[in-house]
Amino acid sequence: MVSRKDIREKINVYSWGSKVEFNLNSQGGFKNLDNANLSLLWGQSYILTMKPRKIHPNLSDAGVKGYTLTIEATDTASNAESIGVRLAYALLSVAVDRHWGMSLSWPDSPLPCRVIDRTKSKGVTVQGFGSVTSHVDISDFILALENNFSTHSNVPYPLLLSMELCASSRFESNNRSKLIMLVSAFEALAGQNDLSNELGSLIADLKSLAKQAQIEDEGIKNSILGQIEGLKRESVRRAIRRYIEKIDISNEDREFIDEAYKARSKIVHEGQRVPELDAMTSRLDLILKKVYSSIK
């Protein structure tokens, strides 16, 4: 087993480590961590340190705190990648168990950790933050409220839910969560049609075949029957595409919405990473504004 002494002294041998950056909301935190590096004593042979890190002022003003965990060291980059992922898993497990609000800082990277080369000079690091505000005079706020109040005598619930999802997504600092909420905002508007009339006897025929199939596990058979029953309902993707065909937006926007739906499916159903989510969520937000303005 590699000793901590070897890790400290033989940097050219044990050259690789990993960093996991994370944010905690006000529910989580540490009682005895100052603004310096803290070496964490644990039973593993790796060296583990933690320090606070600067985050966007908008987040820190809301009680969020940022931290960096560093785990060292291994003799290969691939091993460092592996222990970095394990560290991220352990960190998320603590958050789930203790009911902490936590986000990991890995916007477009394929891993929740960053592999570091201990032999390289640290150099100079520069960090900056920016934000855009949209404050209005109270008189303008009242006028906007009045204009929108007069738009609908009866507000459809799907529209209300969709707009709430859209507006709530702007609280999210995690673009994966934001994408899921924005695509769900389209889903809320679309609604899934019942296809029973179009399918005729197909559902009954498929159920009959499934019941006659030689499947010993009743749980599997019931699951298949449930999936067949679900065929009566239009798929979410088809429902969204049908809905946006009626909306006054460009074909380019329609195709983009479909790409965003596929991206959400990759994240939710396949556990894949999707790059450049920031640009995707920003454009989806703008398209939703067009959609809402066209609903009168």
LUMDREN-419191 format. One record per residue (C-alpha): y, z, x; residue number from 1; residue in three letters. Coordinates in Angstrom, 1 decimal. Layout:
% LUMDREN-419191
{north = Y; up = Z; east = X; resi = NUM; resn = ALA}
...
END
This chain:
% LUMDREN-419191
{north = 0.0; up = 0.0; east = 0.0; resi = 1; resn = MET}
{north = 3.5; up = -0.9; east = 1.2; resi = 2; resn = VAL}
{north = 5.6; up = 2.2; east = 2.0; resi = 3; resn = SER}
{north = 9.3; up = 2.6; east = 1.1; resi = 4; resn = ARG}
{north = 9.9; up = 3.1; east = 4.9; resi = 5; resn = LYS}
{north = 8.5; up = -0.4; east = 5.6; resi = 6; resn = ASP}
{north = 10.6; up = -1.9; east = 2.8; resi = 7; resn = ILE}
{north = 13.8; up = -0.3; east = 4.2; resi = 8; resn = ARG}
{north = 13.1; up = -1.1; east = 7.9; resi = 9; resn = GLU}
{north = 11.2; up = -4.5; east = 7.7; resi = 10; resn = LYS}
{north = 13.7; up = -6.6; east = 5.8; resi = 11; resn = ILE}
{north = 12.5; up = -9.8; east = 7.5; resi = 12; resn = ASN}
{north = 9.0; up = -9.1; east = 6.2; resi = 13; resn = VAL}
{north = 9.8; up = -7.7; east = 2.8; resi = 14; resn = TYR}
{north = 12.7; up = -10.1; east = 2.1; resi = 15; resn = SER}
{north = 12.7; up = -10.4; east = -1.6; resi = 16; resn = TRP}
{north = 13.9; up = -8.3; east = -4.5; resi = 17; resn = GLY}
{north = 15.0; up = -8.7; east = -8.1; resi = 18; resn = SER}
{north = 18.1; up = -7.6; east = -10.1; resi = 19; resn = LYS}
{north = 18.1; up = -7.0; east = -13.9; resi = 20; resn = VAL}
{north = 21.6; up = -6.7; east = -15.4; resi = 21; resn = GLU}
{north = 21.9; up = -5.1; east = -18.9; resi = 22; resn = PHE}
{north = 24.4; up = -3.7; east = -21.4; resi = 23; resn = ASN}
{north = 24.0; up = -0.6; east = -23.5; resi = 24; resn = LEU}
{north = 25.8; up = 0.3; east = -26.6; resi = 25; resn = ASN}
{north = 27.2; up = 3.8; east = -27.3; resi = 26; resn = SER}
{north = 23.9; up = 5.0; east = -28.6; resi = 27; resn = GLN}
{north = 22.3; up = 4.7; east = -25.1; resi = 28; resn = GLY}
{north = 23.5; up = 5.9; east = -21.8; resi = 29; resn = GLY}
{north = 22.9; up = 8.3; east = -18.9; resi = 30; resn = PHE}
{north = 24.2; up = 11.9; east = -18.4; resi = 31; resn = LYS}
{north = 24.3; up = 12.0; east = -14.6; resi = 32; resn = ASN}
{north = 25.2; up = 8.6; east = -13.3; resi = 33; resn = LEU}
{north = 28.6; up = 8.2; east = -11.5; resi = 34; resn = ASP}
{north = 30.2; up = 4.9; east = -10.3; resi = 35; resn = ASN}
{north = 28.1; up = 4.7; east = -7.1; resi = 36; resn = ALA}
{north = 24.6; up = 3.4; east = -6.4; resi = 37; resn = ASN}
{north = 21.9; up = 5.8; east = -7.6; resi = 38; resn = LEU}
{north = 18.4; up = 5.7; east = -6.0; resi = 39; resn = SER}
{north = 15.9; up = 6.4; east = -8.8; resi = 40; resn = LEU}
{north = 12.9; up = 8.5; east = -7.8; resi = 41; resn = LEU}
{north = 9.7; up = 7.1; east = -9.4; resi = 42; resn = TRP}
{north = 6.1; up = 6.9; east = -8.6; resi = 43; resn = GLY}
{north = 6.0; up = 3.2; east = -7.7; resi = 44; resn = GLN}
{north = 6.1; up = 2.1; east = -4.0; resi = 45; resn = SER}
{north = 9.1; up = -0.2; east = -4.7; resi = 46; resn = TYR}
{north = 12.7; up = 1.0; east = -4.1; resi = 47; resn = ILE}
{north = 14.7; up = 1.2; east = -7.4; resi = 48; resn = LEU}
{north = 18.4; up = 1.6; east = -7.5; resi = 49; resn = THR}
{north = 20.9; up = 1.4; east = -10.4; resi = 50; resn = MET}
{north = 24.7; up = 1.1; east = -10.5; resi = 51; resn = LYS}
{north = 27.3; up = 0.5; east = -13.2; resi = 52; resn = PRO}
{north = 28.7; up = -3.0; east = -13.3; resi = 53; resn = ARG}
{north = 32.0; up = -4.4; east = -14.7; resi = 54; resn = LYS}
{north = 31.7; up = -6.1; east = -18.1; resi = 55; resn = ILE}
{north = 34.2; up = -7.8; east = -20.4; resi = 56; resn = HIS}
{north = 37.0; up = -5.5; east = -21.5; resi = 57; resn = PRO}
{north = 36.3; up = -6.3; east = -25.1; resi = 58; resn = ASN}
{north = 32.8; up = -4.9; east = -24.7; resi = 59; resn = LEU}
{north = 33.8; up = -1.8; east = -22.7; resi = 60; resn = SER}
{north = 36.6; up = -1.0; east = -25.2; resi = 61; resn = ASP}
{north = 33.9; up = -0.9; east = -27.9; resi = 62; resn = ALA}
{north = 31.9; up = 1.7; east = -25.9; resi = 63; resn = GLY}
{north = 29.5; up = -0.8; east = -24.3; resi = 64; resn = VAL}
{north = 28.5; up = -0.1; east = -20.6; resi = 65; resn = LYS}
{north = 27.0; up = -2.4; east = -18.1; resi = 66; resn = GLY}
{north = 24.5; up = -1.6; east = -15.4; resi = 67; resn = TYR}
{north = 22.4; up = -3.4; east = -12.7; resi = 68; resn = THR}
{north = 18.9; up = -2.3; east = -11.8; resi = 69; resn = LEU}
{north = 17.6; up = -3.6; east = -8.4; resi = 70; resn = THR}
{north = 14.0; up = -3.4; east = -7.4; resi = 71; resn = ILE}
{north = 12.9; up = -4.0; east = -3.7; resi = 72; resn = GLU}
{north = 11.0; up = -5.5; east = -2.1; resi = 73; resn = ALA}
{north = 8.2; up = -8.0; east = -1.7; resi = 74; resn = THR}
{north = 7.1; up = -10.5; east = 0.9; resi = 75; resn = ASP}
{north = 7.4; up = -13.6; east = -1.4; resi = 76; resn = THR}
{north = 9.9; up = -14.8; east = -4.0; resi = 77; resn = ALA}
{north = 7.2; up = -15.3; east = -6.6; resi = 78; resn = SER}
{north = 6.1; up = -11.6; east = -6.3; resi = 79; resn = ASN}
{north = 9.8; up = -10.6; east = -6.6; resi = 80; resn = ALA}
{north = 10.0; up = -12.7; east = -9.8; resi = 81; resn = GLU}
{north = 6.9; up = -10.9; east = -11.1; resi = 82; resn = SER}
{north = 8.2; up = -7.4; east = -10.5; resi = 83; resn = ILE}
{north = 11.6; up = -8.3; east = -11.9; resi = 84; resn = GLY}
{north = 10.0; up = -9.4; east = -15.2; resi = 85; resn = VAL}
{north = 8.0; up = -6.2; east = -15.3; resi = 86; resn = ARG}
{north = 11.1; up = -4.2; east = -14.7; resi = 87; resn = LEU}
{north = 12.9; up = -6.0; east = -17.6; resi = 88; resn = ALA}
{north = 9.9; up = -5.3; east = -19.8; resi = 89; resn = TYR}
{north = 9.9; up = -1.6; east = -18.9; resi = 90; resn = ALA}
{north = 13.7; up = -1.5; east = -19.5; resi = 91; resn = LEU}
{north = 13.4; up = -3.0; east = -23.0; resi = 92; resn = LEU}
{north = 10.5; up = -0.7; east = -23.8; resi = 93; resn = SER}
{north = 12.7; up = 2.3; east = -23.1; resi = 94; resn = VAL}
{north = 15.5; up = 0.8; east = -25.3; resi = 95; resn = ALA}
{north = 13.1; up = 0.2; east = -28.2; resi = 96; resn = VAL}
{north = 11.6; up = 3.7; east = -28.0; resi = 97; resn = ASP}
{north = 14.9; up = 5.4; east = -27.8; resi = 98; resn = ARG}
{north = 16.7; up = 3.2; east = -30.4; resi = 99; resn = HIS}
{north = 19.3; up = 2.0; east = -27.8; resi = 100; resn = TRP}
{north = 21.2; up = -1.2; east = -28.5; resi = 101; resn = GLY}
{north = 20.6; up = -3.3; east = -25.3; resi = 102; resn = MET}
{north = 21.2; up = -6.8; east = -24.2; resi = 103; resn = SER}
{north = 20.0; up = -8.4; east = -21.0; resi = 104; resn = LEU}
{north = 22.3; up = -10.7; east = -19.0; resi = 105; resn = SER}
{north = 20.2; up = -13.9; east = -18.7; resi = 106; resn = TRP}
{north = 22.2; up = -16.6; east = -20.7; resi = 107; resn = PRO}
{north = 20.6; up = -19.8; east = -19.4; resi = 108; resn = ASP}
{north = 18.1; up = -18.7; east = -16.8; resi = 109; resn = SER}
{north = 14.4; up = -19.0; east = -17.4; resi = 110; resn = PRO}
{north = 13.9; up = -15.3; east = -16.4; resi = 111; resn = LEU}
{north = 15.5; up = -12.0; east = -17.4; resi = 112; resn = PRO}
{north = 15.9; up = -11.1; east = -13.7; resi = 113; resn = CYS}
{north = 17.6; up = -12.6; east = -10.7; resi = 114; resn = ARG}
{north = 15.6; up = -13.0; east = -7.5; resi = 115; resn = VAL}
{north = 17.5; up = -11.9; east = -4.4; resi = 116; resn = ILE}
{north = 17.0; up = -12.7; east = -0.7; resi = 117; resn = ASP}
{north = 17.6; up = -9.5; east = 1.2; resi = 118; resn = ARG}
{north = 18.2; up = -11.3; east = 4.5; resi = 119; resn = THR}
{north = 21.2; up = -13.2; east = 3.3; resi = 120; resn = LYS}
{north = 24.8; up = -11.9; east = 3.8; resi = 121; resn = SER}
{north = 26.3; up = -10.6; east = 0.6; resi = 122; resn = LYS}
{north = 29.6; up = -12.3; east = 1.2; resi = 123; resn = GLY}
{north = 32.5; up = -11.9; east = -1.2; resi = 124; resn = VAL}
{north = 32.0; up = -11.7; east = -5.0; resi = 125; resn = THR}
{north = 34.8; up = -12.5; east = -7.5; resi = 126; resn = VAL}
{north = 34.5; up = -11.7; east = -11.2; resi = 127; resn = GLN}
{north = 36.9; up = -12.6; east = -14.0; resi = 128; resn = GLY}
{north = 37.0; up = -12.2; east = -17.8; resi = 129; resn = PHE}
{north = 38.8; up = -14.2; east = -20.5; resi = 130; resn = GLY}
{north = 39.0; up = -14.0; east = -24.2; resi = 131; resn = SER}
{north = 40.8; up = -15.8; east = -27.1; resi = 132; resn = VAL}
{north = 42.4; up = -13.8; east = -30.0; resi = 133; resn = THR}
{north = 43.5; up = -15.1; east = -33.4; resi = 134; resn = SER}
{north = 45.9; up = -12.4; east = -34.7; resi = 135; resn = HIS}
{north = 48.0; up = -13.3; east = -37.7; resi = 136; resn = VAL}
{north = 51.1; up = -11.8; east = -39.5; resi = 137; resn = ASP}
{north = 50.1; up = -9.8; east = -42.5; resi = 138; resn = ILE}
{north = 52.1; up = -12.2; east = -44.7; resi = 139; resn = SER}
{north = 49.9; up = -15.1; east = -43.4; resi = 140; resn = ASP}
{north = 46.8; up = -13.0; east = -44.0; resi = 141; resn = PHE}
{north = 47.9; up = -12.3; east = -47.7; resi = 142; resn = ILE}
{north = 48.6; up = -16.0; east = -48.2; resi = 143; resn = LEU}
{north = 45.2; up = -17.0; east = -46.8; resi = 144; resn = ALA}
{north = 43.5; up = -14.4; east = -49.0; resi = 145; resn = LEU}
{north = 45.2; up = -15.7; east = -52.1; resi = 146; resn = GLU}
{north = 44.4; up = -19.3; east = -51.4; resi = 147; resn = ASN}
{north = 40.8; up = -18.6; east = -50.9; resi = 148; resn = ASN}
{north = 40.5; up = -16.2; east = -53.8; resi = 149; resn = PHE}
{north = 41.5; up = -19.1; east = -56.1; resi = 150; resn = SER}
{north = 38.9; up = -21.5; east = -54.6; resi = 151; resn = THR}
{north = 35.9; up = -20.2; east = -56.7; resi = 152; resn = HIS}
{north = 35.8; up = -18.5; east = -60.0; resi = 153; resn = SER}
{north = 32.2; up = -17.7; east = -59.4; resi = 154; resn = ASN}
{north = 31.0; up = -17.5; east = -55.7; resi = 155; resn = VAL}
{north = 27.4; up = -18.7; east = -55.2; resi = 156; resn = PRO}
{north = 25.4; up = -16.0; east = -53.5; resi = 157; resn = TYR}
{north = 23.9; up = -18.4; east = -50.9; resi = 158; resn = PRO}
{north = 27.5; up = -19.4; east = -49.8; resi = 159; resn = LEU}
{north = 28.5; up = -15.7; east = -49.5; resi = 160; resn = LEU}
{north = 25.4; up = -15.0; east = -47.4; resi = 161; resn = LEU}
{north = 25.9; up = -18.0; east = -45.2; resi = 162; resn = SER}
{north = 29.5; up = -17.2; east = -44.5; resi = 163; resn = MET}
{north = 28.6; up = -13.5; east = -43.7; resi = 164; resn = GLU}
{north = 26.0; up = -14.7; east = -41.2; resi = 165; resn = LEU}
{north = 28.5; up = -17.1; east = -39.6; resi = 166; resn = CYS}
{north = 31.2; up = -14.4; east = -39.3; resi = 167; resn = ALA}
{north = 28.8; up = -11.7; east = -38.1; resi = 168; resn = SER}
{north = 27.4; up = -14.0; east = -35.4; resi = 169; resn = SER}
{north = 30.8; up = -13.7; east = -33.7; resi = 170; resn = ARG}
{north = 30.0; up = -10.0; east = -32.9; resi = 171; resn = PHE}
{north = 27.0; up = -11.1; east = -30.9; resi = 172; resn = GLU}
{north = 27.4; up = -11.3; east = -27.1; resi = 173; resn = SER}
{north = 23.8; up = -12.7; east = -26.8; resi = 174; resn = ASN}
{north = 23.8; up = -16.4; east = -27.5; resi = 175; resn = ASN}
{north = 20.1; up = -16.4; east = -28.6; resi = 176; resn = ARG}
{north = 20.9; up = -14.0; east = -31.4; resi = 177; resn = SER}
{north = 24.0; up = -16.0; east = -32.2; resi = 178; resn = LYS}
{north = 22.1; up = -19.3; east = -32.5; resi = 179; resn = LEU}
{north = 19.5; up = -17.7; east = -34.8; resi = 180; resn = ILE}
{north = 22.2; up = -16.3; east = -37.1; resi = 181; resn = MET}
{north = 24.1; up = -19.6; east = -37.2; resi = 182; resn = LEU}
{north = 21.1; up = -21.7; east = -38.0; resi = 183; resn = VAL}
{north = 20.1; up = -19.1; east = -40.6; resi = 184; resn = SER}
{north = 23.6; up = -19.7; east = -42.1; resi = 185; resn = ALA}
{north = 22.6; up = -23.3; east = -42.7; resi = 186; resn = PHE}
{north = 19.2; up = -22.2; east = -44.1; resi = 187; resn = GLU}
{north = 20.9; up = -19.9; east = -46.6; resi = 188; resn = ALA}
{north = 23.0; up = -22.8; east = -47.9; resi = 189; resn = LEU}
{north = 20.1; up = -25.3; east = -48.1; resi = 190; resn = ALA}
{north = 17.5; up = -23.5; east = -50.2; resi = 191; resn = GLY}
{north = 13.9; up = -24.8; east = -50.3; resi = 192; resn = GLN}
{north = 12.8; up = -26.9; east = -53.3; resi = 193; resn = ASN}
{north = 9.6; up = -26.5; east = -55.1; resi = 194; resn = ASP}
{north = 7.4; up = -29.6; east = -54.5; resi = 195; resn = LEU}
{north = 4.7; up = -28.9; east = -57.0; resi = 196; resn = SER}
{north = 5.5; up = -32.0; east = -59.2; resi = 197; resn = ASN}
{north = 5.6; up = -34.3; east = -56.2; resi = 198; resn = GLU}
{north = 2.2; up = -33.0; east = -54.8; resi = 199; resn = LEU}
{north = 0.3; up = -33.3; east = -58.1; resi = 200; resn = GLY}
{north = -3.3; up = -32.0; east = -57.7; resi = 201; resn = SER}
{north = -3.2; up = -32.0; east = -53.9; resi = 202; resn = LEU}
{north = -2.7; up = -28.2; east = -53.6; resi = 203; resn = ILE}
{north = -5.6; up = -27.5; east = -56.0; resi = 204; resn = ALA}
{north = -7.9; up = -30.0; east = -54.2; resi = 205; resn = ASP}
{north = -7.1; up = -28.5; east = -50.8; resi = 206; resn = LEU}
{north = -7.7; up = -25.0; east = -52.0; resi = 207; resn = LYS}
{north = -11.1; up = -26.1; east = -53.4; resi = 208; resn = SER}
{north = -12.1; up = -27.5; east = -50.1; resi = 209; resn = LEU}
{north = -11.0; up = -24.4; east = -48.3; resi = 210; resn = ALA}
{north = -13.0; up = -22.2; east = -50.6; resi = 211; resn = LYS}
{north = -16.1; up = -24.3; east = -50.1; resi = 212; resn = GLN}
{north = -15.7; up = -24.3; east = -46.3; resi = 213; resn = ALA}
{north = -18.2; up = -22.3; east = -44.3; resi = 214; resn = GLN}
{north = -15.8; up = -19.7; east = -42.9; resi = 215; resn = ILE}
{north = -17.3; up = -16.3; east = -42.6; resi = 216; resn = GLU}
{north = -14.1; up = -14.4; east = -41.9; resi = 217; resn = ASP}
{north = -12.5; up = -13.8; east = -45.2; resi = 218; resn = GLU}
{north = -9.2; up = -13.0; east = -43.6; resi = 219; resn = GLY}
{north = -9.0; up = -16.4; east = -42.0; resi = 220; resn = ILE}
{north = -10.0; up = -18.1; east = -45.2; resi = 221; resn = LYS}
{north = -7.3; up = -16.2; east = -47.2; resi = 222; resn = ASN}
{north = -4.8; up = -17.1; east = -44.5; resi = 223; resn = SER}
{north = -5.6; up = -20.8; east = -44.9; resi = 224; resn = ILE}
{north = -5.4; up = -20.5; east = -48.7; resi = 225; resn = LEU}
{north = -2.0; up = -18.9; east = -48.3; resi = 226; resn = GLY}
{north = -0.8; up = -21.7; east = -46.0; resi = 227; resn = GLN}
{north = -1.9; up = -24.3; east = -48.5; resi = 228; resn = ILE}
{north = 0.0; up = -22.5; east = -51.3; resi = 229; resn = GLU}
{north = 3.0; up = -22.6; east = -49.0; resi = 230; resn = GLY}
{north = 2.9; up = -26.4; east = -49.0; resi = 231; resn = LEU}
{north = 4.4; up = -26.3; east = -52.5; resi = 232; resn = LYS}
{north = 7.7; up = -25.2; east = -50.9; resi = 233; resn = ARG}
{north = 9.9; up = -27.6; east = -48.9; resi = 234; resn = GLU}
{north = 10.1; up = -26.8; east = -45.2; resi = 235; resn = SER}
{north = 13.2; up = -25.2; east = -43.9; resi = 236; resn = VAL}
{north = 14.0; up = -28.1; east = -41.6; resi = 237; resn = ARG}
{north = 13.7; up = -30.6; east = -44.4; resi = 238; resn = ARG}
{north = 15.8; up = -28.5; east = -46.7; resi = 239; resn = ALA}
{north = 18.6; up = -28.3; east = -44.2; resi = 240; resn = ILE}
{north = 18.5; up = -32.0; east = -43.5; resi = 241; resn = ARG}
{north = 18.5; up = -32.8; east = -47.2; resi = 242; resn = ARG}
{north = 21.5; up = -30.4; east = -47.8; resi = 243; resn = TYR}
{north = 23.7; up = -31.7; east = -45.0; resi = 244; resn = ILE}
{north = 23.1; up = -35.3; east = -46.1; resi = 245; resn = GLU}
{north = 25.3; up = -34.4; east = -49.1; resi = 246; resn = LYS}
{north = 28.1; up = -32.8; east = -46.9; resi = 247; resn = ILE}
{north = 31.1; up = -34.7; east = -45.6; resi = 248; resn = ASP}
{north = 30.3; up = -34.4; east = -41.9; resi = 249; resn = ILE}
{north = 29.4; up = -37.1; east = -39.3; resi = 250; resn = SER}
{north = 25.9; up = -38.3; east = -38.5; resi = 251; resn = ASN}
{north = 26.4; up = -37.0; east = -35.0; resi = 252; resn = GLU}
{north = 27.0; up = -33.5; east = -36.5; resi = 253; resn = ASP}
{north = 23.9; up = -33.9; east = -38.7; resi = 254; resn = ARG}
{north = 21.7; up = -34.8; east = -35.7; resi = 255; resn = GLU}
{north = 23.2; up = -31.8; east = -33.7; resi = 256; resn = PHE}
{north = 22.3; up = -29.4; east = -36.5; resi = 257; resn = ILE}
{north = 18.7; up = -30.7; east = -36.4; resi = 258; resn = ASP}
{north = 18.7; up = -30.2; east = -32.6; resi = 259; resn = GLU}
{north = 20.0; up = -26.7; east = -33.1; resi = 260; resn = ALA}
{north = 17.2; up = -26.0; east = -35.6; resi = 261; resn = TYR}
{north = 14.6; up = -27.2; east = -33.1; resi = 262; resn = LYS}
{north = 16.2; up = -25.0; east = -30.4; resi = 263; resn = ALA}
{north = 15.9; up = -22.0; east = -32.7; resi = 264; resn = ARG}
{north = 12.2; up = -22.8; east = -33.3; resi = 265; resn = SER}
{north = 11.6; up = -22.9; east = -29.6; resi = 266; resn = LYS}
{north = 13.1; up = -19.5; east = -29.1; resi = 267; resn = ILE}
{north = 11.6; up = -17.8; east = -32.1; resi = 268; resn = VAL}
{north = 8.2; up = -19.4; east = -32.5; resi = 269; resn = HIS}
{north = 7.4; up = -20.5; east = -28.9; resi = 270; resn = GLU}
{north = 9.2; up = -18.0; east = -26.9; resi = 271; resn = GLY}
{north = 10.9; up = -20.6; east = -24.8; resi = 272; resn = GLN}
{north = 14.3; up = -20.6; east = -23.1; resi = 273; resn = ARG}
{north = 17.0; up = -23.0; east = -24.2; resi = 274; resn = VAL}
{north = 19.8; up = -23.9; east = -21.8; resi = 275; resn = PRO}
{north = 23.5; up = -24.3; east = -22.6; resi = 276; resn = GLU}
{north = 23.4; up = -22.1; east = -25.7; resi = 277; resn = LEU}
{north = 27.0; up = -21.2; east = -25.4; resi = 278; resn = ASP}
{north = 28.1; up = -24.8; east = -26.0; resi = 279; resn = ALA}
{north = 25.6; up = -25.2; east = -28.8; resi = 280; resn = MET}
{north = 26.7; up = -22.1; east = -30.7; resi = 281; resn = THR}
{north = 30.4; up = -22.9; east = -30.3; resi = 282; resn = SER}
{north = 29.8; up = -26.4; east = -31.9; resi = 283; resn = ARG}
{north = 27.6; up = -25.0; east = -34.7; resi = 284; resn = LEU}
{north = 30.4; up = -22.6; east = -35.6; resi = 285; resn = ASP}
{north = 32.9; up = -25.4; east = -35.9; resi = 286; resn = LEU}
{north = 30.5; up = -27.5; east = -38.0; resi = 287; resn = ILE}
{north = 29.9; up = -24.6; east = -40.4; resi = 288; resn = LEU}
{north = 33.7; up = -24.3; east = -40.8; resi = 289; resn = LYS}
{north = 33.7; up = -28.0; east = -41.9; resi = 290; resn = LYS}
{north = 30.8; up = -27.4; east = -44.3; resi = 291; resn = VAL}
{north = 32.5; up = -24.4; east = -45.9; resi = 292; resn = TYR}
{north = 35.8; up = -26.3; east = -46.4; resi = 293; resn = SER}
{north = 33.9; up = -29.1; east = -48.2; resi = 294; resn = SER}
{north = 32.3; up = -26.6; east = -50.7; resi = 295; resn = ILE}
{north = 34.8; up = -26.3; east = -53.6; resi = 296; resn = LYS}
END
